[in-house]
Amino acid sequence: QVQLIESGGGLVQAGDSLKLSCAASGRTFSSYAMGWFRQAPGKEREFVAGISRSGGSTLYADSVKGRFTISRDNAKNTVYLQMNSLKPEDTAVYYCAAQRTVILDSYYYQSASDFGSWGQGTPVTVSS
């Protein structure tokens, strides 16, 4: 299992930007597809974005498409979530997740149950 530590959350105003980071332990980061999820108070955890092992394939929830960008740096064992044009409804705790896979260039994981490793989460609050 890989250990994941998120950072970069905070309190921002609507329309602002934030960049979340998720640092992974170990030497096998490139063996994992990575995802970002979020959970708002009283709601279920939901998929936000995902990226393949190579970084060549990404997938986004409709609610963030065009505003958020997921990327990864396998040399730094880190996955990022650039969040632009933030809205109050983006307020949530954001989690990164990892799933070991043999698939290099395709990404299709959208369910939380697909992932075996999770970070502790970083809170994002967007005020109106």
C-alpha positions in Angstrom: 0.0 0.0 0.0 1.1 3.5 -0.7 0.8 6.3 1.9 -0.8 9.5 0.7 -0.6 13.0 2.2 -2.7 15.8 0.8 -2.0 19.5 1.2 -3.0 22.9 -0.2 -6.6 23.2 1.0 -7.9 26.4 2.6 -10.5 29.1 2.7 -11.0 31.1 -0.6 -13.6 33.3 -2.2 -15.8 32.3 -5.1 -13.9 32.7 -8.3 -10.5 32.1 -6.7 -8.1 29.2 -7.5 -6.4 26.6 -5.3 -3.9 23.9 -6.1 -4.0 20.7 -4.1 -1.1 18.4 -3.9 -0.9 14.7 -2.9 2.5 13.3 -2.0 2.9 9.5 -2.1 5.4 7.4 -0.3 7.5 4.6 -1.8 9.2 4.0 -5.1 6.2 2.6 -7.0 4.1 5.7 -7.5 4.1 5.2 -11.3 2.3 1.9 -10.7 -0.8 3.6 -9.4 -3.7 5.3 -11.1 -4.6 8.3 -9.0 -7.9 9.9 -8.2 -9.3 12.9 -6.3 -12.6 12.6 -4.5 -14.5 15.1 -2.2 -17.0 14.8 0.5 -19.2 17.7 1.6 -20.9 17.7 5.0 -23.9 15.3 5.0 -23.1 14.0 1.6 -21.4 10.9 0.1 -17.9 10.9 -1.1 -17.9 11.7 -4.8 -15.4 11.4 -7.7 -13.8 14.6 -8.9 -11.0 13.6 -11.2 -8.6 10.8 -12.1 -5.4 10.2 -14.0 -3.7 7.2 -15.5 -0.3 5.9 -14.5 1.4 7.6 -17.4 -0.6 10.9 -17.0 -1.8 10.5 -20.6 -5.4 9.9 -19.7 -7.7 11.9 -17.4 -11.3 11.8 -16.4 -13.4 14.5 -14.7 -16.8 14.7 -13.0 -19.2 16.9 -15.1 -19.4 19.3 -12.2 -15.7 20.3 -12.4 -15.0 19.7 -16.1 -13.4 22.8 -17.6 -12.5 24.3 -14.1 -10.3 21.6 -12.5 -7.2 20.0 -13.9 -5.5 16.9 -12.6 -1.8 16.2 -13.3 1.0 14.1 -11.9 4.7 14.2 -11.6 6.0 10.6 -11.3 9.5 11.8 -10.6 8.2 13.6 -7.5 5.6 11.0 -6.5 3.0 13.7 -6.5 -0.5 14.2 -8.0 -2.0 17.7 -8.3 -5.5 19.1 -8.6 -5.6 22.7 -10.0 -9.0 24.2 -9.1 -10.0 27.4 -10.9 -13.2 29.4 -10.8 -14.1 27.9 -7.5 -17.8 27.9 -6.4 -19.3 27.6 -2.9 -20.6 24.1 -4.0 -17.0 23.0 -4.3 -16.7 23.3 -0.5 -15.7 19.8 0.8 -12.9 17.7 2.2 -10.8 16.6 -0.7 -9.1 13.2 -0.7 -6.6 11.7 -3.0 -6.7 8.0 -3.7 -4.4 5.4 -5.3 -5.1 2.1 -7.1 -2.4 -0.2 -8.3 -3.0 -1.2 -11.9 -1.3 -2.7 -14.8 -3.1 -0.3 -17.2 -0.6 2.4 -18.2 -2.5 4.8 -20.5 -6.2 4.5 -19.8 -8.2 5.7 -16.8 -11.7 4.7 -15.8 -11.9 4.4 -12.0 -14.8 6.5 -10.6 -16.0 4.6 -7.6 -14.4 5.0 -4.2 -14.5 1.2 -3.9 -12.0 1.0 -6.8 -9.3 2.5 -4.7 -7.2 0.8 -2.1 -5.2 3.7 -0.6 -6.5 7.0 0.7 -5.1 10.2 2.2 -6.4 11.9 5.3 -8.0 14.7 3.3 -7.6 18.4 3.0 -10.5 20.8 3.5 -11.5 23.4 1.0 -14.0 26.1 1.8 -15.3 28.5 -0.8 -17.2 31.5 0.4 -19.7 33.4 -1.7 
